[in-house]
Amino acid sequence: MTNAETTKKKLKRPKIAAAKISKSKVSGVSPKKEDGKVVLRIRVRAYESKILDASVKQIMDTAVRHDAVIVGPVPLPTEIKKYTVNRSPFIYKNTREQFEIRVHKRLIDIINPNAKTIEALTNLSLPSGVDIDVKMM
């Protein structure tokens, strides 16, 4: 082999395959809707984690009782709000005091809920201090 032949072998580039794009990405339709699945997304928020966990357990027990498929509970990041205030208005003005409020969050997905499941969840009584956001997706 000559020197020119070896350089030609080194310069050969591999063939690049064409990128495959699925129809769901092109049309902008999520794959969940193509399958005909309806998802009930429940976001639960509370200041105390024990009350939040008890409420989530109550929601899950109600959904399981009505034969629903559940995904979760997924713990979301705790939202922390910090407030800094003066400890004293006059002499000790340079000293500060810090307070914080923690908001704990959980996410529950119920896949293909039936009418009985939705009715049971709406009639559910949860303790005060628990906030619930429900969305149909």
N, C-alpha and C positions, 0 to 999 in steps of 0.2 A: 504494500500500500504506500502510496505517496503521501506527502504532507498535505496536499490539496484534498485528497479523498478523506482523510481523517478530520479535517476541519469541516467538510460538508456533513459528516455524520454528527459532529458536535452541534452544528447549527440547526439540525432538524428539530422543529418544535412539535410538541404533542398537539393533537387535534382537540379542540375545545367543543364539548357537547352543547347543543342549544339549550337554553334555560326553559324549563317547563313551568308554566303558570296555570294554576287551576282556575276554573271559571268563577269560583266563589270570590277569589281575590280581585279578579278583573271587574266583575259586576258590582262589587261592594256589598254583597249580601253575605251575612255571616253563615257559617255552616250549621248553626243551631236551627235557624229558621228553615233551611232546606229540608231538614229531617222532620219538620213539623212539631218540634218540641216547644212547649211553653214553659218558661221558667218564672217562678215567683221568687223574687229576691227580697229578703228581709234583712234590714240593717237595724240592729239593736244597740242603743247607747245608754249608759248610766254612769253615775259618779262613783258608785261602789261596785267593785268587781264581784262580790259574793251575790248581791242581788241580781246582777246581770247574768251570772252563770245559772242561778236558779230560774230566771225568766226564760233563758235559752233552753234549759232542760224541759221546762213546761211546754214551750212551743214545739220542741222536737217530739215529746211524748204524744202531744195532740196530733201531730202530722203522722207519726208511726201508727197510731191507733186507727187512722183512716187510710192506711196502706199507701202512703206517699213515699216517693223516692227522695231522700234528703242528701244534700252535699253540705258538709260543715259540721259544726260551727267553725268558721275561720276567724281567728283573732286578728283584728286589724290594729294598726299602731295606735297607742294611747296618745290622745291629744292633751298636751300640757300647756296651760295658760299660766304665766307667771306675772304677778303684780308686785311692784316695789313701792313702798310708802314710807314717808318720814315717820320715825319713831316718836319724835317730839317736835313741836313747832318752833321752839325758841332756843333754849340753851344747847340741847343735844341734837341740833338740826342735822349734823353730818351723819348721824347714825340712821340706818335704814332697816326696815323689816320687810322680809319677802314672804309672799303667800303664793300658793299655786292651787289650781283646780285641775284635776285629772278626769278626763272623759274616756272611759273604757268602751270599746266597740267590738261587736261581733257581726259576722255575716253568715246568713243561712240561705241556701238555695233549695227550693222545692221544685222538682222537675215534674211536669205534667200533673198539676194538682187538679183534683176533681171538685165539683161544687160542694160536696160535703166537707172536704178539707178546708176550703176557703171560708165556708160558713162557720166551721168550728174555730178557726183562727180569729175571725172577727168577733166572735162571742167570748173570746178568752179574756179573763180579767187578770191583769198583771199588777204587781206592786207599784206604788207611786215612785217616781224618780226614774222610771224606765221609759225611754223614748223609742218608738218603733217607726221605721219608714218601710213601706211595702211598695214594690214596683213589679209590674208584669213585663216580662221581656220576651 
